[in-house]
Amino acid sequence: MDLGLKGKVALVTGGSKGIGKAVARGLADEGARVAICARSEAALRATADEIAKATGTEIHPIVADLTRAGDAERAVNETVTRFGRIDVLVNNAGAAPGGIITELTEDDWAKALQLKFMGFVRCTKAVIPHMVKQGGGRIVNLVGNDGVKPIGIELTPSAANAADLAMTVALAEQYGRNGICINAVNPGPVATERWSELISGIARIRKISVDEANKRAERSIPLGRICTPEEVANVVVFVASPRASFVNGASITVDGGQRKALLD
Ligand SMILES: NC(=O)c1ccc[n+]([C@@H]2O[C@H](COP(=O)([O-])OP(=O)(O)OC[C@H]3O[C@@H](n4cnc5c(N)ncnc54)[C@H](OP(=O)(O)O)[C@@H]3O)[C@@H](O)[C@H]2O)c1
């Protein structure tokens, strides 16, 4: 199936590693021109070069820290300056510390919402005027299954994800009339650097080894294994494409049917 992404312009936040990198690669494989942003310039450049070489598509790296409002606006504007338009925003850069209610500090809560929720808010706010002017676009929010299957040991991600899902539905309704489709994709455990951090946190809270925590995570997923970044990217790329023309305000869970209670 031709997804119709050839020549489209996308910005993928957190595009240097993990799921964001797989999404940038997937979009480039379909012929899209892609900007990626993250904080570390070295990792960004290495990823941009790797994808450009493999796909023959232009990848534009932008150093930006999305905990800063000015950086989010600059990342969007630089994408438009570089490529002349912006058709797709993938809000992906995000992290919220795991932990339980009695241990989480005010600072943990502030950090959790600062990137995983406010980072998405900032980029969305910056991109909407461009998409309205162009007559349409796609915003895909990489949220997480904690938003629909909340769990006490991942309390701040659960809360930040729920906030992202609320924004997804509200803005999908508000901007559908402008041709902008806004959707959420909710991964469960995905084999990236972030998952390694989360599983170590779960092991600490449960007082079990990281090995045992990983076994429980695999057992909690009927498919019996952790997802790959590419399996999430495949769904994101489709939702970002003109082929998903009537998908708006949706929340698509990509977690192999995970049953969170079995993490206990
Ligand atoms: N992995 C999972 O199991 C899982 C499950 C559910 C949901 N998710 C969600 O999926 C998304 C991607 O997760 P991942 O596992 O691929 O993460 P990852 O491997 O840790 O990659 C995170 C990316 O975001 C960038 N980033 C981090 N902080 C940033 C900041 N302040 N400003 C700009 N960029 C920043 C990182 O680069 P720099 O560090 O250089 O900035 C990197 O490119 C996240 O929103 C996460 O919550 C992941």
The ligand as a Tripos MOL2 file, in Angstrom:
@<TRIPOS>MOLECULE
LIG
   48    52     1     0     0
SMALL
NO_CHARGES

@<TRIPOS>ATOM
      1 N1          9.7730    2.6490   25.8550 N.am      1 LIG1
      2 C1          8.6170    2.3650   26.3880 C.2       1 LIG1
      3 O1          8.4480    1.2890   26.9870 O.2       1 LIG1
      4 C2          7.4650    3.3420   26.2770 C.ar      1 LIG1
      5 C3          6.1950    2.9010   26.6930 C.ar      1 LIG1
      6 C4          5.1160    3.7650   26.6050 C.ar      1 LIG1
      7 C5          5.3050    5.0590   26.1110 C.ar      1 LIG1
      8 N2          6.5440    5.4600   25.7230 N.ar      1 LIG1
      9 C6          6.6800    6.8410   25.2480 C.3       1 LIG1
     10 O2          7.2690    6.8580   23.9640 O.3       1 LIG1
     11 C7          8.0770    8.0250   23.8240 C.3       1 LIG1
     12 C8          9.4830    7.6210   23.3720 C.3       1 LIG1
     13 O3         10.0340    6.7600   24.3430 O.3       1 LIG1
     14 P1         11.4140    5.9890   24.1080 P.3       1 LIG1
     15 O4         11.3490    4.7820   24.9530 O.co2     1 LIG1
     16 O5         11.7180    5.8670   22.6610 O.co2     1 LIG1
     17 O6         12.4430    7.0330   24.7780 O.3       1 LIG1
     18 P2         14.0570    7.1150   24.6650 P.3       1 LIG1
     19 O7         14.6360    5.9000   24.0120 O.co2     1 LIG1
     20 O8         14.5100    7.4930   26.0350 O.co2     1 LIG1
     21 O9         14.2820    8.3590   23.6660 O.3       1 LIG1
     22 C9         13.8350    9.6210   24.0620 C.3       1 LIG1
     23 C10        14.1180   10.6440   22.9710 C.3       1 LIG1
     24 O10        13.6390   11.9240   23.4280 O.3       1 LIG1
     25 C11        14.7330   12.8660   23.4870 C.3       1 LIG1
     26 N3         14.5110   13.7740   24.6110 N.ar      1 LIG1
     27 C12        14.5330   13.4720   25.9390 C.ar      1 LIG1
     28 N4         14.3220   14.5840   26.6660 N.ar      1 LIG1
     29 C13        14.1360   15.6140   25.7930 C.ar      1 LIG1
     30 C14        13.9010   16.9990   25.9180 C.ar      1 LIG1
     31 N5         13.8040   17.5950   27.1190 N.pl3     1 LIG1
     32 N6         13.7650   17.7510   24.7960 N.ar      1 LIG1
     33 C15        13.8750   17.1760   23.5630 C.ar      1 LIG1
     34 N7         14.1130   15.8580   23.3760 N.ar      1 LIG1
     35 C16        14.2510   15.0870   24.4770 C.ar      1 LIG1
     36 C17        15.9850   11.9720   23.6150 C.3       1 LIG1
     37 O11        17.1770   12.5990   23.1920 O.3       1 LIG1
     38 P3         18.0680   13.5200   24.2000 P.3       1 LIG1
     39 O12        18.1850   12.7500   25.4850 O.co2     1 LIG1
     40 O13        19.3530   13.7390   23.4750 O.co2     1 LIG1
     41 O14        17.3030   14.7880   24.3810 O.co2     1 LIG1
     42 C18        15.5990   10.8200   22.6920 C.3       1 LIG1
     43 O15        15.7660   11.2030   21.3380 O.3       1 LIG1
     44 C19         8.0550    8.7440   25.1740 C.3       1 LIG1
     45 O16         7.1090    9.7890   25.1420 O.3       1 LIG1
     46 C20         7.6120    7.6560   26.1470 C.3       1 LIG1
     47 O17         6.9290    8.1660   27.2610 O.3       1 LIG1
     48 C21         7.6250    4.6350   25.7860 C.ar      1 LIG1
@<TRIPOS>BOND
     1     1     2 1
     2     2     3 2
     3     2     4 1
     4     4     5 ar
     5     4    48 ar
     6     5     6 ar
     7     6     7 ar
     8     7     8 ar
     9     8     9 1
    10     8    48 ar
    11     9    10 1
    12     9    46 1
    13    10    11 1
    14    11    12 1
    15    11    44 1
    16    12    13 1
    17    13    14 1
    18    14    15 2
    19    14    16 1
    20    14    17 1
    21    17    18 1
    22    18    19 2
    23    18    20 1
    24    18    21 1
    25    21    22 1
    26    22    23 1
    27    23    24 1
    28    23    42 1
    29    24    25 1
    30    25    26 1
    31    25    36 1
    32    26    27 ar
    33    26    35 ar
    34    27    28 ar
    35    28    29 ar
    36    29    30 ar
    37    29    35 ar
    38    30    31 1
    39    30    32 ar
    40    32    33 ar
    41    33    34 ar
    42    34    35 ar
    43    36    37 1
    44    36    42 1
    45    37    38 1
    46    38    39 2
    47    38    40 1
    48    38    41 1
    49    42    43 1
    50    44    45 1
    51    44    46 1
    52    46    47 1
@<TRIPOS>SUBSTRUCTURE
     1 LIG1         1 GROUP 0 **** ****
